[in-house]
Amino acid sequence: MKIISVFLLFTFAFLLSGCSGTKISTNTKSLKNSKYFRILADADDDPIFVKLQDDLGIEPKMERYTVTIDIRSNEANQQYVLFGDEYNPTRFNWKQLSEDVRKGLVNWTGSNKENLQ
């Protein structure tokens, strides 16, 4: 009975260690090539996340927010930014962001970036 209890305890611990709510990608090349991705932005991580809010006219500034980018289309009017949570985001055109912010988001390789393709 003791052996079964120990076995179950180790199995449970092993299963828990494999479950994580945070997606961390170690493949930074695929992150840089992403054309459809989500970033859980934190203004303390990089000034780019404050500049993004400046470009979109977001007031008051948010310390943490979610931004989803879809630039898969070749047509500029089909490329967009979703600002806010997935249930009620505000949609903006990708071209509303300055070139520096667009480059910064595409090239971002932090663990808070998730490829959605």
URTAKA-V868643 format. One record per backbone hydrogen bond with DSSP energy under -1.0 kcal/mol. NH is the residue of the N-H (numbers start at 0). CO is the residue of the C=O. If there is no record, write none. Layout:
nh & co
NH & CO
NH & CO
This chain:
nh & co
4 & 0
5 & 1
6 & 2
7 & 3
8 & 4
9 & 5
10 & 6
11 & 7
12 & 8
13 & 9
14 & 10
15 & 11
16 & 12
17 & 13
27 & 25
30 & 26
31 & 27
32 & 28
36 & 68
37 & 113
38 & 66
39 & 111
40 & 38
40 & 64
42 & 62
44 & 41
48 & 45
49 & 46
50 & 46
51 & 47
53 & 49
54 & 50
55 & 51
57 & 52
64 & 40
66 & 38
67 & 81
68 & 36
69 & 79
70 & 34
77 & 74
78 & 75
79 & 69
80 & 91
81 & 67
82 & 89
83 & 65
89 & 82
91 & 80
93 & 78
95 & 92
96 & 93
101 & 97
102 & 98
103 & 99
104 & 100
105 & 101
106 & 102
112 & 109
113 & 37
115 & 35
